[in-house]
Amino acid sequence: MVEPKLTIVVPCYNEEEVLPETIAQLNNVLGELITEKLISNESKLLFVDDGSKDKTWSLIYKESLENRAVHGLKLSRNVGHQNALLAGLLTAKKSSDCVISIDADLQDDIQIIREFIVKFKDGFDIVYGVRKRRDTDHIFKKKTAEFFYKLMRKLGVNLIYNHADYRLMSKRAIDELERFEEVNLFLRGIVPLIGFPSTSIYYDRKERLAGTTKYPLKKMLSFAFEGITSFSITPIRFVLLLGLVSFFVSFLFGCYFITLKFLGGAETGWTSLITSIWLIGGLQLIAIGLIGEYIGKIYKEAKRRPKYSIDIDTFSMAHQLIERTNHAESLEFEQKQLPELN
């Protein structure tokens, strides 16, 4: 079997502190796999700069000039982790048989990349990197993550438990992923929908080497809400159910107060009235807000704006240069053969 061309895609946002070590370690892994003849010697590293404000792109570009295996993709502005990752995947698939995505902080175990390749050669189009445990997380993050995965399961979303975005995808899997055109991107939910043969590799997650996390609590909550509202209409149905229950309870209270009026019961105070107003008003605001969130998503989808814009792409430039060189060599060979044929 011909060794597959592998590209490792690494989304980066303000990663200048950890990037030199990330490049060095991934380059070593790539070299070991090439030496073992598990992958082609044309395999590459593709670093996607998601509009960083530090020296991230300078480091990537400098390394790409010195190392033929390293390439960079510079986006024109910050578009978020999921869109930056998608940009890297779609760019890498042009000249790759399989693509591995991994975060720049090196918390994911890069030693299992070898197992990814072995599984790919066994016929799996998608290989998920799954954490064995969450010992490195503080208790709040650990519990909220567990709650999120369980909630998504209850809502009918097929997520791989304890899997983030560390995975291998074959070229045909990425081709299929490209057909999902939604703007509200949640790759962890979309990839399992592809349905091609898949498996999981389990590993222990490490501490971050340097820098700070790009997913503080606010972004984590936003990401979770994005996933829920992008893949399930259950929240809307829950609001409908809540409205029906509220109506039924209000109807019972109405019957009760009418009965008191005809029986000449004691005067009722303002407590029940104010409580009812605040309760119903609160439910209405929640319902309107939730419906507005879904309408907002429809609005974004209807505009069909591009998910990202590429400023500089050294990966495709190198690929085009190789194609031109191969074409020129082919023409030269044909021209040499013509006199012999004549």
C-alpha positions as CSV (number, residue, x, y, z in Angstrom):
1,M,0.0,0.0,0.0
2,V,1.3,3.5,-0.9
3,E,2.0,5.6,2.2
4,P,-0.8,8.2,2.7
5,K,-0.1,11.9,2.6
6,L,-0.9,13.3,6.0
7,T,-1.5,16.9,7.0
8,I,-1.8,17.9,10.6
9,V,-4.0,21.0,11.0
10,V,-3.4,23.3,14.0
11,P,-5.7,26.3,14.6
12,C,-3.8,29.0,16.4
13,Y,-5.0,32.2,18.2
14,N,-2.4,34.2,20.1
15,E,-0.1,31.1,20.7
16,E,3.3,32.7,20.4
17,E,4.4,31.3,23.8
18,V,3.7,27.7,23.0
19,L,4.1,27.7,19.2
20,P,7.9,27.0,18.9
21,E,7.6,23.9,21.1
22,T,4.4,22.8,19.3
23,I,6.1,23.1,15.9
24,A,9.2,21.2,17.1
25,Q,7.2,18.3,18.7
26,L,4.8,17.8,15.8
27,N,7.7,18.0,13.3
28,N,9.5,15.3,15.2
29,V,6.4,13.1,15.2
30,L,6.0,13.7,11.4
31,G,9.6,12.7,10.9
32,E,9.3,9.5,12.9
33,L,6.2,8.4,11.0
34,I,7.9,9.1,7.7
35,T,11.0,7.1,8.8
36,E,8.6,4.2,9.8
37,K,7.1,4.5,6.3
38,L,3.6,4.9,7.8
39,I,3.1,8.2,5.9
40,S,4.4,9.8,2.7
41,N,7.5,12.0,2.9
42,E,5.2,14.7,1.4
43,S,3.2,14.9,4.6
44,K,2.9,18.4,6.1
45,L,2.0,20.6,9.1
46,L,-0.5,23.3,8.5
47,F,-0.9,26.1,11.1
48,V,-4.0,28.3,10.8
49,D,-3.6,31.8,12.2
50,D,-7.1,32.9,13.3
51,G,-6.4,36.6,13.3
52,S,-3.9,36.5,16.2
53,K,-2.8,39.8,17.7
54,D,0.7,38.7,18.8
55,K,3.6,37.2,16.8
56,T,1.9,33.9,16.0
57,W,1.9,34.5,12.2
58,S,5.5,35.7,12.2
59,L,6.6,32.5,13.9
60,I,4.6,30.4,11.4
61,Y,5.8,32.2,8.3
62,K,9.5,32.2,9.5
63,E,9.3,28.4,10.1
64,S,7.7,27.8,6.8
65,L,10.7,29.4,5.0
66,E,13.1,27.2,6.9
67,N,11.2,23.9,7.0
68,R,9.5,22.5,3.9
69,A,7.1,20.5,6.0
70,V,5.6,23.5,7.7
71,H,3.0,25.7,6.1
72,G,0.7,28.5,7.2
73,L,-2.8,29.7,6.5
74,K,-3.4,33.3,7.6
75,L,-7.1,34.3,7.9
76,S,-8.0,38.0,7.4
77,R,-9.6,38.3,10.8
78,N,-10.6,36.3,13.9
79,V,-13.5,34.0,12.9
80,G,-13.4,31.6,15.9
81,H,-11.9,28.2,16.5
82,Q,-14.5,26.1,14.6
83,N,-14.3,28.2,11.4
84,A,-10.5,28.4,11.6
85,L,-10.4,24.6,11.9
86,L,-12.8,24.2,9.0
87,A,-10.6,26.5,6.9
88,G,-7.6,24.3,7.7
89,L,-9.4,21.1,6.9
90,L,-10.8,22.3,3.5
91,T,-7.4,23.7,2.5
92,A,-5.4,20.6,3.6
93,K,-7.7,18.1,1.8
94,K,-6.6,19.4,-1.6
95,S,-3.3,17.5,-1.4
96,S,-3.8,15.0,1.5
97,D,-5.2,11.5,1.9
98,C,-6.0,12.1,5.5
99,V,-6.0,15.1,7.9
100,I,-5.5,15.2,11.7
101,S,-6.7,18.3,13.6
102,I,-5.2,19.2,17.0
103,D,-5.0,22.3,19.2
104,A,-1.8,24.2,19.5
105,D,-1.5,23.9,23.3
106,L,-0.3,20.3,23.1
107,Q,-2.6,19.1,25.8
108,D,-3.7,16.3,23.5
109,D,-1.3,13.3,23.4
110,I,0.6,13.5,20.0
111,Q,2.0,10.0,20.5
112,I,-1.3,8.5,19.5
113,I,-1.1,10.0,16.0
114,R,0.7,6.8,15.0
115,E,-2.4,4.9,16.2
116,F,-4.6,7.2,14.1
117,I,-2.6,6.3,11.0
118,V,-2.8,2.6,11.7
119,K,-6.6,2.8,12.1
120,F,-6.8,4.8,8.9
121,K,-4.9,2.1,7.1
122,D,-7.3,-0.4,8.6
123,G,-10.2,1.3,6.7
124,F,-11.6,3.9,9.2
125,D,-12.4,7.3,7.7
126,I,-12.8,9.0,11.0
127,V,-10.7,8.3,14.2
128,Y,-11.7,10.2,17.3
129,G,-9.2,11.1,20.0
130,V,-11.1,10.6,23.3
131,R,-9.9,11.6,26.8
132,K,-9.9,8.7,29.3
133,R,-10.5,11.0,32.3
134,R,-10.7,14.7,33.2
135,D,-8.1,14.8,36.1
136,T,-6.5,17.9,34.7
137,D,-9.7,19.9,34.9
138,H,-10.9,21.7,38.0
139,I,-14.1,20.4,39.6
140,F,-16.4,23.1,38.1
141,K,-15.2,22.5,34.5
142,K,-15.3,18.8,35.0
143,K,-18.9,18.7,36.2
144,T,-20.2,21.2,33.7
145,A,-18.6,19.3,30.8
146,E,-20.2,16.0,32.1
147,F,-23.6,17.8,32.3
148,F,-23.2,19.2,28.8
149,Y,-22.5,15.8,27.2
150,K,-25.4,14.2,29.0
151,L,-27.7,17.1,28.1
152,M,-26.8,16.8,24.4
153,R,-27.5,13.1,24.5
154,K,-30.9,13.8,26.1
155,L,-31.6,16.3,23.3
156,G,-30.9,13.7,20.7
157,V,-27.4,15.0,19.6
158,N,-24.9,12.2,18.8
159,L,-21.7,13.5,20.5
160,I,-18.6,11.4,21.2
161,Y,-18.3,11.6,25.0
162,N,-15.1,13.5,26.1
163,H,-14.0,14.2,22.5
164,A,-13.1,17.7,21.5
165,D,-11.6,18.4,18.0
166,Y,-8.6,16.0,18.1
167,R,-9.4,13.6,15.3
168,L,-8.3,12.1,12.0
169,M,-10.5,12.4,8.9
170,S,-10.0,10.9,5.5
171,K,-10.2,13.0,2.3
172,R,-13.6,11.6,1.4
173,A,-14.9,12.4,4.9
174,I,-13.8,16.0,4.6
175,D,-15.4,16.1,1.1
176,E,-18.6,15.0,2.8
177,L,-18.1,17.6,5.6
178,E,-17.9,20.3,3.0
179,R,-21.5,19.6,2.0
180,F,-22.7,20.7,5.4
181,E,-23.1,24.4,4.5
182,E,-24.6,25.8,7.8
183,V,-23.0,29.0,9.1
184,N,-23.7,28.1,12.8
185,L,-20.8,25.6,12.9
186,F,-20.5,22.9,15.6
187,L,-18.0,20.3,14.2
188,R,-18.3,18.0,17.2
189,G,-21.9,17.4,16.3
190,I,-21.6,17.5,12.5
191,V,-18.7,15.0,12.1
192,P,-20.6,12.0,13.6
193,L,-23.5,12.8,11.2
194,I,-21.2,11.9,8.2
195,G,-21.7,8.2,9.1
196,F,-18.5,6.8,7.5
197,P,-16.6,4.0,9.4
198,S,-15.2,5.5,12.6
199,T,-13.4,4.4,15.8
200,S,-11.9,6.0,18.9
201,I,-8.4,6.1,20.5
202,Y,-8.2,6.9,24.2
203,Y,-5.5,8.9,25.8
204,D,-4.6,11.0,28.9
205,R,-4.8,14.7,28.5
206,K,-1.8,16.8,29.7
207,E,-1.4,20.2,31.2
208,R,-1.0,23.2,28.9
209,L,2.7,23.9,28.2
210,A,2.4,27.6,28.1
211,G,0.1,30.5,27.5
212,T,-3.5,30.8,28.7
213,T,-6.7,28.9,27.7
214,K,-8.7,30.3,24.8
215,Y,-11.9,28.9,26.3
216,P,-12.7,30.8,29.5
217,L,-16.1,30.3,31.2
218,K,-17.9,32.8,29.0
219,K,-16.7,31.2,25.8
220,M,-17.4,27.7,27.1
221,L,-21.1,28.6,27.9
222,S,-21.4,30.3,24.5
223,F,-20.0,27.3,22.7
224,A,-22.3,24.9,24.6
225,F,-25.4,27.1,23.8
226,E,-24.3,27.2,20.1
227,G,-24.2,23.4,20.1
228,I,-27.5,23.0,21.7
229,T,-29.4,25.4,19.5
230,S,-27.7,24.3,16.3
231,F,-28.7,20.7,16.6
232,S,-31.9,20.5,18.6
233,I,-35.3,22.2,18.7
234,T,-36.0,20.5,22.0
235,P,-35.6,23.8,23.9
236,I,-38.4,25.3,21.8
237,R,-40.6,22.3,22.6
238,F,-39.7,22.6,26.3
239,V,-40.9,26.3,26.2
240,L,-44.2,25.1,24.6
241,L,-44.6,22.5,27.3
242,L,-43.9,25.1,30.0
243,G,-46.5,27.4,28.5
244,L,-49.1,24.7,28.5
245,V,-48.3,23.8,32.1
246,S,-48.5,27.5,33.0
247,F,-51.8,27.9,31.3
248,F,-53.2,24.8,33.0
249,V,-52.0,26.0,36.5
250,S,-53.5,29.5,35.8
251,F,-56.8,27.9,34.7
252,L,-56.9,26.0,38.0
253,F,-56.1,29.2,40.0
254,G,-58.8,31.0,38.1
255,C,-61.4,28.4,39.0
256,Y,-60.3,28.6,42.6
257,F,-60.7,32.3,42.8
258,I,-64.1,32.3,41.1
259,T,-65.2,29.7,43.5
260,L,-64.1,31.9,46.4
261,K,-65.9,34.8,45.0
262,F,-69.2,33.0,44.8
263,L,-68.8,31.4,48.2
264,G,-67.9,34.7,49.8
265,G,-64.5,33.7,50.9
266,A,-61.9,35.9,52.5
267,E,-60.4,38.8,50.6
268,T,-57.4,37.8,48.6
269,G,-54.2,39.9,48.8
270,W,-51.9,41.2,46.2
271,T,-49.3,38.4,46.7
272,S,-51.0,35.9,44.5
273,L,-51.6,38.5,41.8
274,I,-48.1,39.9,41.7
275,T,-46.6,36.4,41.8
276,S,-48.7,35.4,38.9
277,I,-47.7,38.5,36.9
278,W,-44.0,38.1,37.5
279,L,-44.2,34.3,36.8
280,I,-46.0,34.7,33.5
281,G,-44.0,37.7,32.5
282,G,-40.7,35.9,33.1
283,L,-41.9,32.9,31.2
284,Q,-42.9,35.1,28.2
285,L,-39.5,36.8,28.2
286,I,-37.7,33.5,28.3
287,A,-39.8,32.2,25.4
288,I,-39.3,35.3,23.3
289,G,-35.6,35.3,23.9
290,L,-35.2,31.6,23.0
291,I,-37.4,32.0,19.9
292,G,-35.3,35.1,19.0
293,E,-32.1,33.0,19.2
294,Y,-33.5,30.5,16.7
295,I,-34.7,33.3,14.4
296,G,-31.2,34.9,14.7
297,K,-29.7,31.6,13.5
298,I,-32.1,31.5,10.6
299,Y,-31.1,35.1,9.7
300,K,-27.4,34.2,9.7
301,E,-28.0,31.1,7.5
302,A,-30.2,33.1,5.1
303,K,-27.4,35.6,4.4
304,R,-25.0,32.9,3.3
305,R,-21.9,34.9,4.2
306,P,-18.5,33.2,3.9
307,K,-17.3,31.5,7.1
308,Y,-13.8,32.9,6.7
309,S,-11.5,34.8,4.3
310,I,-8.0,33.7,3.6
311,D,-5.2,36.4,3.5
312,I,-2.1,34.2,2.9
313,D,-2.0,30.5,2.0
314,T,1.5,29.1,1.8
315,F,0.1,25.5,1.7
316,S,-1.8,25.9,-1.6
317,M,1.1,27.9,-3.1
318,A,3.5,25.1,-2.4
319,H,1.0,22.5,-3.8
320,Q,0.5,24.6,-7.0
321,L,4.3,24.9,-7.4
322,I,4.7,21.1,-7.1
323,E,2.0,20.6,-9.7
324,R,3.7,23.0,-12.1
325,T,7.1,21.4,-11.6
326,N,5.6,17.9,-12.2
327,H,3.8,19.2,-15.3
328,A,7.0,20.8,-16.6
329,E,9.0,17.6,-16.0
330,S,6.4,15.6,-17.8
331,L,6.4,17.9,-20.8
332,E,10.2,17.8,-20.9
333,F,10.1,14.0,-20.8
334,E,7.6,13.8,-23.7
335,Q,9.7,16.2,-25.8
336,K,12.8,14.0,-25.3
337,Q,10.8,11.0,-26.4
338,L,9.5,12.6,-29.6
339,P,12.8,12.3,-31.6
340,E,13.2,8.7,-30.6
341,L,9.7,7.9,-31.8
342,N,10.3,9.7,-35.1
